[in-house]
Amino acid sequence: MFPISNQEVKEEKKSSKGESFLKGTFILTVAGFVVKVIGSLNWIFVSRILGGEGIGLYQMAFPIYFFAMTVSQAGVPVAISIITAEKVALKDIFGARRVFHISMALMLVTGLVFSFLTYFAADWLIDWQFVRDPRAYKSIVVLAPTVFFVTLLASSRGYLQGWQRMTPTAVSQIVEQIFRVITMILLAELLLPWGLDYASAGASLGALAGAVTGLMVLVYFHWKLDRDIERDYGNDLQPLPGKECEPAWDIIKRIFKLSLPVSAASIMLPVVSNLDLMIVPQRLEVAGYSVNEATELFGYLTGMAVPLVNLSCIITASMAMSIVPAISEARALKDMKRVYNQTAASVRISNFVCFPAFVIVFVLATPISSLIYNAPGAGPAVMISAVSIILLGLHQVSTGILQGLGHPTIPMVNMILAAVAKVVLNWELTAIPWLGIMGAAWATAADMGVAAIINLIFIYKFIGYRMEIPQLLKTVIASAVMAAAVYFFYDWTMAWWQIGVISTFGAVFFGCAVYIAVMLLIGGLREDDLERMPMLGRIGIKFLRRIGVFKTTAN
């Protein structure tokens, strides 16, 4: 609908006040990967210190904290990001700052309220047996003040993201995780002689240390932003000429209108997880599995397959976050061509990344399960769950696009419809003996697929974008060739060396090389796609021009 020129790509990458959404995606992806690596190492050390019982006490307190934190924020950071991006696009800097001040005052109140509620509810939760072990009391209490700081932290990130500044979020996430991990390990070790309840509470204090240090990092970035605003707009900021100062109540109503659907969608995730917990093991028993077997299979799906899917979609999760303010800004400027181009780019890159990730997890499901989890029995659940990678990537990106377009309610409703479909399929498919846990994995894939497809239908309705079928076919062809390459490479190297680590990693790298080569040969990877990618794109273009894949252009 809107053909993209190289000049438009270059213009789209420029931002006087922030970063392009793809550069922001790159920054958040790197940060997300670093945070996950640190977190994984942390659990190795903490598990060794606390043991299974101590970890159990920590895990009893954490869901309560997570729920309080989710409700306290209520999707406000996304709303702040959207409204701020609109104000900045219209050069209403006074309005953008006013939105931040009002939203932070709002979050100050809700953060305090839910911190106190968490603190005073700890006794009640134990007395009424919602928390079965009284020793978890200390962990709940020390997590209570963290709700306040995390609420402010998330809102502050939302404002900076509205300026399309993703670096503050990335840096604060890494610093937060580092201090969280150091505090968890040190306090768990130091307090262990006092008992497991004290050691678990010490580990829980890591969340508070991380939130406080992360907030301190953002204070610096806010100071830096204010300095840039003063340089570009001066100190005496006023409402736009001919436009009255927007009443605080109107801003609060707009924040809640945008944030409540996002909050409801966030709450849907633990709701769906609890429905899985109630349905899947029960239906596995109907399929003929014992209680122990059903529990083991459920662990394969939720504890092994699902984390692999989420890890595979780390790029699209970052893209979903950075596309919201980018789309909001373009929409505020009524630049629908730019909205369309950013939408097309995000969907195309989602497919480009998620299809090879699907191939790797699908073809190497059992080797990966053996290598990472030492559980080859998880192979079937991991293999079918790989389908969710493509669909989850599309769902994440399309949700970000709709939120940026000012329609956060639509993804929320779509998630409810998809959850209904998942419950029905879980009930039916999991009870089929020859499917078993693979039936539950198919239901999860259908959940993501239904939500993604309905999202894309609404995106077409609003901006006329439909997925580029020729480009999609090229991606599918390259993925099919990659699948064959991965399969034969793994089989061949295992027959020769019989070393699983070498064969698995070798097959991954060989398959990715084949995928990129085929995409270049059939025109699935274009120069303007690479031009959009920060840092790596420029390096790739120079290399491909040197070997003659792309034509060298005169300066």
C-alpha positions in Angstrom: 0.0 0.0 0.0 2.8 2.4 0.9 6.1 1.6 -0.9 9.2 2.3 1.2 12.1 4.2 -0.2 15.6 4.2 1.3 15.3 7.9 2.1 12.1 7.1 4.1 14.0 4.4 6.0 16.7 6.9 6.9 14.2 9.5 8.0 12.3 6.9 10.1 15.5 6.0 11.9 16.1 9.7 12.9 14.7 11.1 16.1 15.6 14.4 17.6 14.6 13.4 21.0 14.8 9.7 21.1 15.7 6.5 19.2 14.0 4.8 16.3 11.7 2.0 17.4 14.1 -0.7 16.0 17.1 0.8 17.7 15.0 0.8 20.9 14.1 -2.8 20.2 17.8 -3.7 19.9 18.6 -2.0 23.1 15.8 -3.6 25.1 16.6 -7.0 23.6 20.2 -6.9 24.7 19.2 -5.7 28.1 16.5 -8.5 28.3 19.1 -11.1 27.4 21.6 -9.8 30.0 18.9 -9.7 32.7 17.8 -13.3 31.9 21.4 -14.6 32.0 22.1 -12.9 35.3 18.7 -14.2 36.7 19.5 -17.8 35.6 22.9 -17.7 37.3 21.3 -16.2 40.4 18.8 -19.1 40.8 21.7 -21.5 40.7 23.4 -19.8 43.6 20.3 -19.1 45.6 18.9 -22.6 45.1 22.2 -24.0 46.5 21.9 -21.7 49.6 18.2 -22.1 50.4 17.5 -25.5 49.0 14.1 -26.7 47.9 12.4 -25.8 51.2 13.8 -22.2 51.3 12.9 -21.6 47.6 9.4 -22.9 48.4 9.0 -20.2 51.1 10.3 -17.5 48.7 7.8 -18.7 46.0 4.9 -18.6 48.4 5.5 -14.9 49.0 6.4 -13.8 45.5 3.0 -14.4 43.8 1.4 -12.1 46.4 4.0 -9.4 45.7 3.6 -9.9 41.9 -0.2 -9.5 42.1 0.0 -6.4 44.3 2.6 -4.9 42.0 0.5 -5.6 38.9 -2.7 -4.1 40.3 -0.8 -1.1 41.7 0.6 -0.2 38.3 -2.7 -1.1 36.5 -1.1 -0.7 33.1 -0.4 3.0 33.8 3.2 2.9 32.3 1.8 2.0 28.9 -0.7 4.8 29.1 2.0 7.3 30.1 4.1 6.1 27.2 1.3 6.6 24.7 0.1 10.0 26.0 3.7 11.3 26.3 4.6 10.3 22.8 1.5 12.1 21.4 2.4 15.3 23.3 6.0 15.2 22.2 5.0 14.6 18.6 2.9 17.8 18.7 5.7 19.7 20.5 3.5 20.1 23.6 6.4 19.7 26.0 4.5 21.5 28.8 1.7 18.9 28.4 4.1 16.0 28.3 5.7 17.1 31.6 2.3 17.7 33.1 1.2 14.2 32.2 4.3 12.9 34.0 3.8 14.9 37.1 0.1 13.9 37.4 0.8 10.2 36.7 3.6 10.0 39.2 1.4 11.6 41.9 -1.2 9.0 41.1 1.3 6.2 41.2 2.7 7.6 44.5 -0.7 7.1 46.1 -1.5 3.7 44.6 2.1 2.4 45.4 1.7 3.4 49.0 -1.8 2.0 49.3 -0.8 -1.4 47.9 2.4 -1.5 49.9 0.4 -1.0 53.1 -2.2 -3.5 52.0 0.5 -6.1 51.3 2.1 -5.5 54.7 -1.1 -5.6 56.8 -2.6 -8.5 54.7 0.4 -10.8 55.5 -1.1 -12.0 58.8 -4.6 -12.4 57.3 -3.2 -14.5 54.4 -1.5 -16.9 56.8 -4.4 -17.0 59.3 -6.9 -17.9 56.5 -4.5 -20.5 55.1 -4.1 -18.8 51.7 -0.4 -19.1 52.5 0.1 -22.5 54.0 3.4 -22.1 55.7 3.6 -19.4 58.5 7.3 -19.0 57.9 6.6 -17.2 54.6 5.3 -14.2 56.7 8.7 -12.5 56.8 9.2 -12.8 53.1 5.8 -11.2 52.4 6.4 -8.3 54.9 9.8 -7.4 53.4 8.4 -7.4 49.9 5.6 -5.0 50.8 7.7 -1.7 50.4 9.1 -3.0 47.1 5.6 -2.6 45.6 5.9 1.2 46.2 9.3 1.5 44.5 8.5 -0.8 41.6 5.3 1.2 40.8 7.3 4.4 40.6 10.0 2.7 38.6 7.6 1.3 36.0 5.8 4.7 35.6 9.2 6.5 35.2 10.2 4.1 32.5 6.8 4.7 30.8 7.5 8.4 30.6 11.0 8.0 29.2 9.7 5.5 26.7 7.2 8.1 25.6 10.1 10.2 24.5 11.3 7.1 22.7 14.3 6.8 25.0 14.7 3.0 25.6 18.3 3.2 26.9 17.1 4.3 30.4 14.8 1.3 30.6 17.6 -1.0 29.5 20.3 0.4 31.8 17.9 0.5 34.8 16.8 -3.1 34.2 20.4 -4.4 34.2 21.4 -2.3 37.3 18.2 -3.4 39.0 18.9 -7.1 38.3 22.6 -6.9 39.4 21.8 -5.3 42.7 18.8 -7.6 43.2 21.0 -10.7 42.6 23.9 -9.5 44.8 21.5 -8.7 47.7 19.6 -12.0 47.3 22.8 -14.1 47.5 24.5 -12.1 50.3 21.5 -11.8 52.6 20.4 -15.4 52.0 23.9 -16.6 53.0 24.2 -14.2 56.0 20.8 -14.9 57.4 20.8 -18.7 56.9 22.1 -19.4 60.4 19.0 -17.7 61.8 16.7 -20.1 60.0 15.2 -20.6 56.6 12.5 -18.1 57.2 15.1 -15.3 57.7 17.2 -16.5 54.8 14.1 -16.5 52.5 13.2 -13.0 53.7 16.8 -11.9 53.0 16.5 -13.2 49.5 13.2 -11.4 49.1 14.9 -8.1 50.1 16.8 -8.4 46.8 13.7 -7.1 45.0 13.7 -3.9 47.1 17.4 -3.3 46.6 17.0 -3.7 42.8 14.0 -1.4 42.6 15.7 1.4 44.6 18.9 1.3 42.6 16.9 1.1 39.3 15.0 4.1 40.4 18.2 6.0 41.2 19.5 5.3 37.7 16.3 6.7 36.2 16.7 9.9 38.3 19.9 10.5 36.3 18.2 9.9 33.0 15.3 12.2 34.0 17.9 14.9 34.8 19.5 14.3 31.4 16.2 14.6 29.7 15.3 17.8 31.5 18.7 19.2 30.5 18.0 18.4 26.8 14.5 19.9 27.1 15.9 23.2 28.5 18.5 23.2 25.7 15.9 22.7 22.9 12.9 24.4 24.3 14.1 26.8 27.1 13.1 27.0 30.7 9.8 28.8 30.4 7.6 26.1 29.0 3.9 27.1 28.4 0.9 25.4 26.9 0.7 25.5 23.1 -0.6 28.8 21.8 -4.4 28.8 21.6 -4.7 25.7 23.7 -5.8 25.7 27.3 -4.0 23.8 30.1 -5.6 20.3 30.2 -7.4 19.7 33.5 -5.7 17.2 35.8 -8.9 15.1 36.0 -9.1 14.8 32.2 -5.6 13.5 32.2 -6.3 11.0 34.9 -9.4 9.8 33.1 -7.4 9.3 29.9 -4.7 7.4 31.7 -7.3 5.0 33.2 -9.1 4.7 29.9 -5.8 3.5 28.3 -4.4 1.6 31.3 -7.3 -0.5 32.5 -7.5 -2.7 29.4 -3.7 -3.2 29.6 -4.0 -4.1 33.3 -6.8 -6.5 32.6 -4.7 -8.2 29.9 -1.8 -8.5 32.3 -4.1 -10.1 34.9 -5.3 -12.6 32.2 -1.9 -14.2 32.1 -1.9 -15.6 35.7 -5.6 -16.4 35.3 -4.9 -18.5 32.3 -2.0 -20.2 34.1 -4.3 -21.1 37.0 -6.8 -22.5 34.6 -4.1 -24.7 33.1 -3.2 -25.9 36.6 -6.8 -26.9 37.2 -7.5 -28.5 33.8 -4.3 -30.0 32.3 -3.3 -32.5 35.1 -6.9 -33.6 35.5 -7.4 -34.3 31.8 -4.1 -36.1 31.6 -5.4 -38.5 34.3 -8.5 -38.9 32.1 -6.2 -39.8 29.2 -4.8 -42.7 31.4 -1.8 -41.2 33.1 -1.2 -41.6 36.8 -1.1 -38.6 39.2 2.7 -38.6 39.2 2.9 -38.9 35.5 0.4 -36.1 34.9 2.4 -33.9 37.3 5.6 -34.6 35.5 4.1 -33.9 32.1 2.6 -30.7 33.3 6.1 -29.7 34.5 7.5 -30.4 31.1 5.0 -28.0 29.5 4.9 -25.2 32.0 8.4 -25.4 33.4 10.4 -26.3 30.4 8.6 -25.7 27.1 6.9 -22.4 27.9 10.2 -20.7 29.2 11.9 -21.8 25.9 9.1 -20.1 23.9 9.3 -16.9 26.0 13.1 -16.8 25.5 12.7 -17.3 21.8 10.4 -14.3 21.6 12.6 -11.9 23.6 13.2 -9.7 20.5 9.5 -9.4 19.7 8.7 -8.7 23.3 11.2 -5.8 23.2 9.7 -4.7 19.8 6.2 -4.6 21.3 7.4 -2.3 24.0 9.3 0.1 21.7 6.6 0.2 18.9 3.9 1.7 21.2 5.4 5.2 21.5 6.6 5.1 17.9 3.1 4.4 16.5 1.6 6.9 19.0 3.9 9.7 17.8 3.1 9.0 14.1 -0.6 8.8 14.8 -0.5 12.1 16.6 1.1 13.7 13.6 -1.5 12.0 11.4 1.4 10.5 9.4 -0.5 7.3 8.4 2.2 6.3 5.9 4.7 6.2 8.7 2.3 4.2 10.9 1.8 1.7 8.0 5.6 1.4 7.3 6.4 0.9 11.0 3.7 -1.8 11.3 4.9 -3.6 8.2 8.5 -3.5 9.4 7.6 -4.9 12.8 5.5 -7.8 11.5 8.2 -8.6 8.8 11.0 -8.6 11.4 8.8 -10.7 13.8 8.5 -13.4 11.1 12.1 -13.1 10.1 13.2 -13.8 13.7 10.5 -16.2 14.9 10.5 -18.6 12.0 14.1 -19.8 12.4 13.6 -19.9 16.2 10.6 -22.1 15.6 12.7 -24.4 13.4 15.5 -24.7 15.9 13.1 -25.6 18.8 10.9 -27.9 16.7 13.7 -29.9 15.0 16.0 -30.1 18.0 13.3 -30.4 20.7 14.6 -33.5 22.4 18.3 -32.6 22.2 17.6 -29.1 23.6 15.5 -30.6 26.4 18.3 -33.1 27.2 21.0 -30.4 27.1 19.3 -27.7 29.1 17.0 -29.6 31.4 18.4 -33.1 31.4 14.9 -34.2 30.6 14.6 -35.8 27.1 11.0 -36.7 28.0 10.1 -33.1 27.6 10.8 -33.3 23.9 7.3 -33.8 22.6 5.9 -30.9 24.7 8.8 -28.7 23.6 8.3 -29.7 19.9 4.7 -28.8 19.7 5.1 -25.7 21.8 7.6 -24.4 19.2 4.6 -23.5 17.0 3.7 -20.9 19.7 6.9 -19.0 18.9 5.7 -17.7 15.6 2.2 -16.9 16.9 3.4 -15.4 20.2 5.7 -13.1 18.3 2.9 -11.9 16.1 0.6 -11.5 19.1 3.2 -9.4 21.0 3.9 -7.1 18.0 0.3 -6.7 17.0 -0.7 -5.9 20.5 1.9 -3.1 20.7 0.6 -1.7 17.4 -3.0 -1.6 18.5 -1.9 0.0 21.8 0.0 2.6 19.9 -3.0 3.2 17.7 -5.0 4.0 20.8 -7.0 0.8 21.0 -5.7 -1.1 24.1 -9.2 -2.6 24.7 -9.1 -4.7 21.6 -6.1 -6.9 22.5 -7.6 -7.4 26.0 -10.9 -8.6 24.5 -9.0 -10.8 22.0 -7.0 -12.4 24.9 -10.3 -13.3 26.6 -11.7 -14.9 23.4 -8.4 -16.7 22.9 -8.4 -17.9 26.5 -11.9 -19.4 26.1 -10.6 -21.2 23.0 -7.6 -22.5 25.0 -9.8 -23.8 27.8 -12.1 -25.7 25.4 -9.1 -27.2 23.5 -7.3 -28.0 26.7 -10.3 -29.9 28.0 -10.8 -31.8 24.7 -7.3 -32.4 23.3 -5.4 -33.2 26.6 -7.7 -36.1 27.4 -6.9 -37.8 24.1 -4.5 -40.6 25.0 -2.2 -40.3 21.9 -2.0 -36.6 22.3 -1.8 -36.1 26.1 0.5 -33.2 27.0 0.9 -32.4 23.3 -2.8 -31.6 23.2 -2.2 -29.0 25.9 0.7 -27.6 23.9 -1.5 -27.3 20.8 -4.1 -25.5 22.9 -1.5 -23.0 24.0 -0.5 -22.4 20.4 -4.1 -21.9 19.4 -4.5 -19.4 22.3 -1.7 -17.3 20.8 -2.9 -17.8 17.2 -6.5 -16.7 17.8 -5.4 -13.6 19.6 -2.8 -12.7 16.9 -5.2 -13.3 14.0 -7.9 -11.1 15.5 -5.4 -8.4 16.3 -4.2 -8.4 12.6 -7.8 -8.2 11.4 -8.3 -5.0 13.5 -5.0 -3.6 12.3 -6.2 -4.1 8.7 -9.5 -2.3 9.6 -7.7 0.7 11.1 -4.7 1.2 8.7 -5.3 -1.1 5.8 -2.2 -3.3 6.5 -2.4 -6.9 5.6 0.5 -9.4 5.9 2.8 -9.4 2.9 2.1 -12.9 1.5 5.0 -13.0 -1.0 7.4 -12.1 1.8 5.8 -14.6 4.2 6.2 -17.4 1.5 9.9 -16.6 1.1 10.3 -16.8 4.9 8.5 -20.2 5.0 10.7 -21.5 2.1 13.9 -20.4 3.8 12.7 -21.9 7.1 11.9 -25.3 5.4 15.4 -25.4 3.9 16.8 -24.5 7.3 14.8 -27.3 8.9 16.3 -29.9 6.5 19.8 -28.5 7.1 19.5 -28.6 10.9 18.1 -32.1 10.9 20.8 -33.6 8.6 23.6 -31.7 10.3 22.6 -32.9 13.7 22.1 -36.5 12.6 25.4 -36.5 10.6 27.5 -35.0 13.5 25.9 -37.3 16.1 26.7 -40.3 13.9 30.4 -39.2 13.7 31.1 -37.7 17.1 28.2 -38.6 19.4 28.7 -35.4 21.4 25.3 -33.8 22.0 26.6 -30.3 22.8 28.7 -30.0 19.6 25.9 -31.4 17.4 23.2 -29.2 18.9 25.1 -25.9 18.8 26.6 -26.8 15.5 23.2 -27.5 14.0 21.9 -24.2 15.3 24.7 -22.1 13.8 24.7 -24.0 10.5 20.9 -23.8 10.2 20.9 -20.0 10.9 23.6 -19.5 8.2 21.6 -21.6 5.7 18.5 -19.6 6.5 20.1 -16.2 5.9 21.8 -17.4 2.7 18.5 -18.7 1.3 16.7 -15.5 2.3 19.3 -13.5 0.4 19.2 -15.8 -2.6 15.4 -15.6 -3.0 15.1 -11.9 -2.1 13.5 -12.5 1.3 16.0 -10.2 3.0 16.2 -6.7 1.4 18.7 -4.0 1.8 16.1 -1.6 3.3 15.2 -4.3 5.9 18.9 -4.4 7.0 19.0 -0.6 6.8 16.4 -0.5 9.6 18.4 -2.7 11.9 20.7 -0.7 14.3 24.5 -1.4 14.2 24.3 -4.9 12.8 22.4 -3.7 9.7 25.2 -1.4 8.6 27.8 -4.1 9.1 25.7 -6.6 7.2 25.1 -4.2 4.3 28.8 -3.4 4.0 29.7 -7.1 3.9 27.0 -8.0 1.4 28.0 -5.2 -0.9 31.6 -6.3 -0.7 30.7 -9.8 -1.8 28.3 -8.5 -4.5 25.0 -9.5 -3.0 23.9 -5.9 -2.8 24.9 -3.3 -5.4 27.3 -0.6 -4.3 25.7 2.8 -4.4 27.5 6.0 -5.2 27.7 8.6 -2.4 
